[in-house]
């Protein structure tokens, strides 16, 4: 019995020590305090589809509806995707294949598709007509692309291709409803869009690049911009001021960025741009750093423990990264708020579309540095702009 008790005590001691170590590990990391957070709907899951742009744009509109006082809605992302595929195909064939045809898209795709085709709820059109519970577009994308390439390979284009293409879309996404019921009332897609109360002409896109004049509009040169949509170009400081002003005034932001950076960690729900230049170290600090292996230096830079010193981002750095493909149009998300970490550094709270099984239920925090460096463009309600900025942009 004494032996059993002794073993139990040893086990208890080891367990307590392990628990204390685990707790210490858990406590290490970023701690965020919200400064301003605007209403948003729960994060959704795009799963294995390249449709982040639709999830982010629809999320923005869902928040806009909440802000207007018209309630909370779960709108169909696949309704947008389905219609966009048809229009992409037509443009691809008209351009003889010399334009992008892919799963990607832009924020303006959402507003333009709703203007033309209305909108329905997620329940009315989930877009899952192919025997799965979650979106998986690997087969869909290959089938649609192969179809389009077959058409442009012909000497002449027949009049039947649109009917055939729509039949493929029906097979995967489901037949488009001409009407549906929501809370006891019957709507068409157009009448439901009007019911939501959105002015779809209020939404603009903004970016910050030096290869076009500031305070002008230009067609942004990214492959997924199949619609050849334009953005408003502003200096970097103005870009951040516009974002902050929007958040402070209750608006959310549809954000296009690049999450392929080493500083983006979905596991830790943080996106940062660590400063890997250690030229300012001196004495014993420099000695310690220089003795580290390359792997140890990388681990130290990307520890995500809340201690990282970040780069100072300039307009030139942004442009160079865009020009040399270090920053690409990689992912669409929604910015819903501003926070501070435990050291007082500014972060933005971002809603992703990778489900809710994550540290912050499908949200993460991107540092201001990350936003400055890796923003491609963003969509906001133009009413979120200050009077001065509207004047500068001619709005």
C-alpha positions as CSV (number, residue, x, y, z in Angstrom):
1,X,0.0,0.0,0.0
2,X,2.8,2.4,0.9
3,X,4.4,1.6,-2.5
4,X,1.2,2.3,-4.3
5,X,0.8,5.6,-2.4
6,X,4.4,6.6,-3.2
7,X,3.8,5.9,-6.9
8,X,0.6,7.8,-6.8
9,X,2.4,10.8,-5.3
10,X,5.1,10.6,-7.9
11,X,2.5,10.5,-10.7
12,X,0.7,13.4,-9.1
13,X,3.9,15.4,-8.9
14,X,4.8,14.7,-12.6
15,X,1.2,15.4,-13.7
16,X,1.2,18.7,-11.8
17,X,4.5,19.7,-13.2
18,X,3.4,18.8,-16.8
19,X,0.1,20.7,-16.3
20,X,2.1,23.8,-15.1
21,X,4.3,23.5,-18.1
22,X,1.4,23.2,-20.5
23,X,-0.3,26.1,-18.8
24,X,2.8,28.2,-19.2
25,X,3.0,27.2,-22.9
26,X,-0.7,28.1,-23.4
27,X,-0.2,31.5,-21.7
28,X,2.6,32.4,-24.1
29,X,1.5,34.1,-27.2
30,X,-0.6,37.1,-28.4
31,X,-3.3,38.5,-26.3
32,X,-5.8,40.8,-28.0
33,X,-8.2,43.4,-26.6
34,X,-10.8,44.7,-29.0
35,X,-10.8,48.5,-29.6
36,X,-13.7,48.4,-32.0
37,X,-15.7,45.5,-33.4
38,X,-18.6,45.6,-35.9
39,X,-21.3,43.0,-36.3
40,X,-20.7,40.1,-38.6
41,X,-22.3,36.7,-39.2
42,X,-20.6,33.5,-38.2
43,X,-17.7,32.3,-40.2
44,X,-18.5,29.8,-42.9
45,X,-16.5,27.1,-44.7
46,X,-15.5,27.3,-48.4
47,X,-13.9,23.9,-47.9
48,X,-12.1,22.6,-51.0
49,X,-13.2,25.4,-53.4
50,X,-11.5,28.5,-54.7
51,X,-14.4,30.7,-53.8
52,X,-13.1,32.8,-51.0
53,X,-14.0,36.0,-52.9
54,X,-17.7,35.1,-52.8
55,X,-17.6,34.2,-49.1
56,X,-15.8,37.4,-48.3
57,X,-18.0,39.6,-50.4
58,X,-21.2,38.0,-49.2
59,X,-20.0,38.3,-45.6
60,X,-19.4,42.1,-46.2
61,X,-23.0,42.5,-47.5
62,X,-24.4,40.4,-44.6
63,X,-22.8,42.9,-42.2
64,X,-24.1,45.8,-44.2
65,X,-27.6,44.5,-43.8
66,X,-27.1,44.1,-40.1
67,X,-25.8,47.7,-39.9
68,X,-28.8,49.0,-41.8
69,X,-31.1,47.5,-39.2
70,X,-32.7,45.0,-41.5
71,X,-31.7,41.9,-39.6
72,X,-29.3,39.0,-40.0
73,X,-29.3,36.8,-43.2
74,X,-27.4,33.8,-44.4
75,X,-27.0,34.5,-48.2
76,X,-26.0,32.0,-50.8
77,X,-22.4,32.2,-51.9
78,X,-22.9,29.5,-54.6
79,X,-25.7,31.5,-56.2
80,X,-23.0,34.1,-57.0
81,X,-20.4,31.5,-58.0
82,X,-22.8,29.7,-60.3
83,X,-23.7,32.9,-62.2
84,X,-20.1,34.1,-62.3
85,X,-19.0,30.8,-63.9
86,X,-21.5,31.4,-66.8
87,X,-20.3,34.9,-67.4
88,X,-16.6,33.8,-67.1
89,X,-17.2,31.2,-69.7
90,X,-18.8,33.6,-72.1
91,X,-15.9,36.1,-71.7
92,X,-13.3,33.4,-72.0
93,X,-14.8,32.2,-75.3
94,X,-15.2,35.7,-76.7
95,X,-11.5,36.3,-75.9
96,X,-10.6,33.0,-77.6
97,X,-9.1,31.8,-74.3
98,X,-6.8,34.7,-73.9
99,X,-8.2,35.6,-70.4
100,X,-8.4,33.8,-67.1
101,X,-10.9,31.1,-66.5
102,X,-10.6,29.8,-63.0
103,X,-12.4,29.5,-59.6
104,X,-11.1,32.9,-58.5
105,X,-12.9,36.2,-58.7
106,X,-13.1,39.7,-57.2
107,X,-15.4,41.6,-54.8
108,X,-17.1,43.5,-57.7
109,X,-18.3,40.1,-59.0
110,X,-20.7,39.8,-56.0
111,X,-22.3,43.2,-56.5
112,X,-22.5,42.8,-60.3
113,X,-24.0,39.3,-60.1
114,X,-26.7,40.5,-57.6
115,X,-27.5,43.5,-59.8
116,X,-28.1,41.1,-62.8
117,X,-29.5,38.0,-61.1
118,X,-30.7,39.0,-57.6
119,X,-29.8,36.8,-54.6
120,X,-31.3,34.0,-52.5
121,X,-30.7,32.5,-49.1
122,X,-28.2,29.7,-48.4
123,X,-31.2,27.4,-47.7
124,X,-32.7,28.1,-51.1
125,X,-29.5,27.5,-53.0
126,X,-26.6,25.7,-51.1
127,X,-24.9,24.7,-54.4
128,X,-24.3,21.1,-53.2
129,X,-25.9,18.9,-55.8
130,X,-23.1,16.4,-56.3
131,X,-23.3,14.0,-53.3
132,X,-21.2,15.9,-50.7
133,X,-21.8,17.9,-47.6
134,X,-19.1,20.4,-48.1
135,X,-17.9,22.3,-51.2
136,X,-15.4,20.4,-53.2
137,X,-14.8,22.0,-56.6
138,X,-11.8,20.0,-57.8
139,X,-13.9,18.0,-60.3
140,X,-16.2,20.9,-61.1
141,X,-13.3,23.3,-62.0
142,X,-11.6,20.7,-64.3
143,X,-14.9,19.8,-66.1
144,X,-15.8,23.5,-66.7
145,X,-12.3,24.5,-67.9
146,X,-12.1,21.4,-70.2
147,X,-15.5,22.3,-71.7
148,X,-14.4,25.9,-72.4
149,X,-11.1,24.8,-73.9
150,X,-12.9,22.4,-76.2
151,X,-15.2,25.2,-77.4
152,X,-12.4,27.6,-78.3
153,X,-10.5,24.8,-80.1
154,X,-13.2,24.6,-82.7
155,X,-13.1,26.4,-86.1
156,X,-16.5,27.9,-85.4
157,X,-18.5,28.1,-82.2
158,X,-21.9,26.5,-82.2
159,X,-25.1,28.0,-80.8
160,X,-25.5,25.1,-78.3
161,X,-22.6,25.7,-76.0
162,X,-24.4,27.9,-73.5
163,X,-27.2,25.3,-73.1
164,X,-24.7,22.6,-72.6
165,X,-22.6,24.6,-70.1
166,X,-25.7,25.5,-68.1
167,X,-26.6,21.8,-67.9
168,X,-23.2,21.1,-66.3
169,X,-23.8,23.9,-63.8
170,X,-27.2,22.5,-63.0
171,X,-25.8,19.1,-62.5
172,X,-23.2,20.3,-59.9
173,X,-24.8,23.3,-58.3
174,X,-28.5,22.5,-58.8
175,X,-31.2,24.1,-60.9
176,X,-31.6,27.8,-60.2
177,X,-34.9,28.5,-58.3
178,X,-37.2,31.1,-59.8
179,X,-38.8,31.7,-56.4
180,X,-38.4,30.6,-52.8
181,X,-40.0,31.0,-49.4
182,X,-38.3,32.9,-46.5
183,X,-40.1,33.3,-43.2
184,X,-43.5,32.6,-44.7
185,X,-43.1,35.0,-47.6
186,X,-42.4,34.1,-51.2
187,X,-39.7,35.9,-53.1
188,X,-38.0,35.9,-56.5
189,X,-34.3,36.4,-56.5
190,X,-34.8,40.0,-57.7
191,X,-37.5,40.8,-55.1
192,X,-35.4,39.4,-52.3
193,X,-32.4,41.5,-53.4
194,X,-34.7,44.6,-53.1
195,X,-36.1,43.3,-49.8
196,X,-32.5,43.4,-48.3
197,X,-32.4,47.2,-48.9
198,X,-28.8,47.4,-50.2
199,X,-27.7,50.0,-52.7
200,X,-25.3,48.0,-54.7
201,X,-23.9,51.1,-56.4
202,X,-22.5,52.2,-53.0
203,X,-19.6,49.7,-53.0
204,X,-16.1,50.6,-54.3
205,X,-12.7,49.0,-54.2
206,X,-9.5,50.6,-53.1
207,X,-5.8,49.8,-53.4
208,X,-2.4,51.4,-53.1
209,X,0.1,51.1,-56.0
210,X,2.6,53.4,-57.6
211,X,2.4,52.1,-61.2
212,X,-0.8,54.2,-61.6
213,X,-1.5,57.8,-60.5
214,X,-2.9,58.2,-57.0
215,X,-6.5,59.4,-56.7
216,X,-7.4,57.7,-60.0
217,X,-9.1,54.5,-61.1
218,X,-7.4,51.6,-62.9
219,X,-8.1,48.1,-63.9
220,X,-6.1,46.0,-61.4
221,X,-3.8,43.6,-63.1
222,X,-4.5,40.3,-61.3
223,X,-5.5,37.1,-63.1
224,X,-8.7,36.7,-61.2
225,X,-10.0,40.1,-62.4
226,X,-11.8,38.4,-65.3
227,X,-14.4,41.1,-65.2
228,X,-11.8,43.8,-65.7
229,X,-13.0,45.7,-62.6
230,X,-11.5,49.0,-61.5
231,X,-10.1,50.1,-58.1
232,X,-9.4,53.5,-56.6
233,X,-5.7,54.1,-56.1
234,X,-4.6,56.0,-52.9
235,X,-1.2,56.4,-51.1
236,X,-0.5,53.8,-48.4
237,X,-1.2,56.2,-45.4
238,X,-4.6,57.0,-46.9
239,X,-5.3,53.4,-47.4
240,X,-4.9,52.7,-43.7
241,X,-6.8,55.9,-42.8
242,X,-9.7,54.8,-45.0
243,X,-9.8,51.3,-43.3
244,X,-9.6,52.8,-39.8
245,X,-12.3,55.4,-40.5
246,X,-14.6,52.7,-41.9
247,X,-14.2,50.4,-38.9
248,X,-14.6,53.3,-36.4
249,X,-17.8,54.3,-38.1
250,X,-19.4,50.9,-38.0
251,X,-18.5,49.5,-41.4
252,X,-16.7,46.3,-42.2
253,X,-14.3,45.7,-45.1
254,X,-14.0,43.0,-47.9
255,X,-10.2,42.4,-47.8
256,X,-8.1,40.9,-50.6
257,X,-4.7,39.8,-49.5
258,X,-1.8,37.2,-49.7
259,X,-1.8,34.6,-46.9
260,X,1.1,32.6,-48.4
261,X,3.5,34.5,-46.1
262,X,5.5,32.6,-43.4
263,X,4.1,35.2,-41.1
264,X,0.5,34.0,-41.6
265,X,-0.3,31.3,-39.1
266,X,-3.8,29.9,-39.1
267,X,-2.9,27.6,-36.2
268,X,-2.0,30.6,-34.0
269,X,-4.7,32.8,-35.6
270,X,-2.2,35.6,-36.3
271,X,-0.7,37.3,-39.3
272,X,2.6,39.3,-38.9
273,X,5.6,40.4,-40.9
274,X,8.6,39.8,-38.6
275,X,11.7,42.0,-39.2
276,X,14.4,39.5,-40.1
277,X,17.1,42.2,-40.3
278,X,19.1,42.0,-37.1
279,X,21.7,44.7,-38.0
280,X,20.6,46.7,-34.9
281,X,21.7,44.1,-32.5
282,X,25.0,44.7,-30.6
283,X,27.2,43.0,-28.0
284,X,26.1,39.8,-26.5
285,X,22.7,39.9,-28.3
286,X,24.5,39.9,-31.6
287,X,26.8,37.1,-30.5
288,X,23.9,35.0,-29.5
289,X,22.0,35.6,-32.7
290,X,25.0,34.9,-34.9
291,X,25.6,31.5,-33.2
292,X,22.1,30.3,-34.1
293,X,21.6,28.0,-37.1
294,X,19.4,29.1,-40.0
295,X,16.6,26.9,-38.7
296,X,16.9,28.4,-35.2
297,X,16.8,31.9,-36.6
298,X,13.7,31.1,-38.6
299,X,12.1,29.6,-35.5
300,X,12.9,32.7,-33.4
301,X,11.6,35.1,-36.1
302,X,8.3,33.2,-36.5
303,X,7.7,32.1,-32.9
304,X,4.2,33.8,-32.8
305,X,4.8,34.3,-29.0
306,X,3.9,38.0,-29.1
307,X,7.5,39.3,-29.0
308,X,8.2,39.7,-32.7
309,X,9.5,43.0,-33.9
310,X,7.9,43.7,-37.3
311,X,9.2,45.4,-40.4
312,X,8.5,49.0,-41.2
313,X,6.5,48.9,-44.5
314,X,6.9,51.6,-47.1
315,X,5.1,52.3,-50.4
316,X,8.2,51.1,-52.3
317,X,8.3,47.8,-50.5
318,X,4.6,47.2,-51.3
319,X,5.1,48.0,-54.9
320,X,8.2,45.8,-55.3
321,X,6.4,42.8,-53.7
322,X,3.5,43.3,-56.1
323,X,5.8,43.7,-59.1
324,X,8.0,40.6,-58.4
325,X,5.0,38.4,-57.5
326,X,6.0,38.2,-53.8
327,X,2.5,39.6,-53.1
328,X,-0.3,37.9,-55.2
329,X,-4.0,38.0,-55.2
330,X,-4.3,35.0,-52.9
331,X,-7.3,35.1,-50.6
332,X,-10.4,37.1,-49.8
333,X,-11.6,37.8,-46.2
334,X,-13.6,40.3,-44.2
335,X,-12.1,42.8,-41.7
336,X,-14.6,43.4,-38.9
337,X,-12.6,45.3,-36.2
338,X,-9.5,46.8,-34.7
339,X,-7.6,45.4,-31.6
340,X,-4.5,45.9,-29.6
341,X,-2.1,43.2,-28.5
342,X,-0.5,43.1,-25.1
343,X,2.2,45.4,-26.2
344,X,-0.2,48.0,-27.6
345,X,0.4,47.1,-31.3
346,X,-2.5,47.6,-33.7
347,X,-4.1,44.5,-35.2
348,X,-7.3,44.0,-37.3
349,X,-9.8,41.3,-36.6
350,X,-10.4,39.2,-39.7
351,X,-13.2,36.8,-40.6
352,X,-12.0,33.9,-42.6
353,X,-14.0,31.2,-44.6
354,X,-12.2,28.1,-43.4
355,X,-14.8,27.0,-40.9
356,X,-15.1,27.7,-37.2
357,X,-12.8,25.0,-35.7
358,X,-10.0,27.4,-34.9
359,X,-8.6,29.5,-32.0
360,X,-11.1,32.3,-32.5
361,X,-14.0,30.5,-34.1
362,X,-13.0,31.2,-37.7
363,X,-11.5,34.6,-37.1
364,X,-7.8,35.7,-36.8
365,X,-5.8,38.9,-36.1
366,X,-3.6,40.6,-38.8
367,X,-1.1,43.2,-37.7
368,X,-1.2,46.7,-39.2
369,X,2.2,45.8,-40.7
370,X,0.7,42.8,-42.5
371,X,-2.2,44.8,-43.7
372,X,0.1,47.5,-45.1
373,X,2.3,45.0,-46.9
374,X,0.0,42.4,-48.1
375,X,-3.2,44.1,-49.1
376,X,-4.1,43.8,-52.7
377,X,-7.3,45.7,-52.6
378,X,-10.5,46.0,-50.5
379,X,-14.2,46.8,-50.9
380,X,-16.1,49.2,-48.7
381,X,-19.3,51.2,-48.7
382,X,-18.3,54.6,-50.2
383,X,-20.3,56.2,-47.4
384,X,-17.6,55.1,-45.0
385,X,-15.2,57.6,-46.7
386,X,-14.6,61.0,-45.2
387,X,-15.8,64.0,-47.1
388,X,-12.2,64.9,-47.9
389,X,-11.5,61.5,-49.3
390,X,-14.7,61.4,-51.4
391,X,-13.6,64.7,-52.9
392,X,-10.1,63.4,-53.7
393,X,-11.5,60.3,-55.4
394,X,-14.2,62.3,-57.2
395,X,-17.1,60.4,-55.6
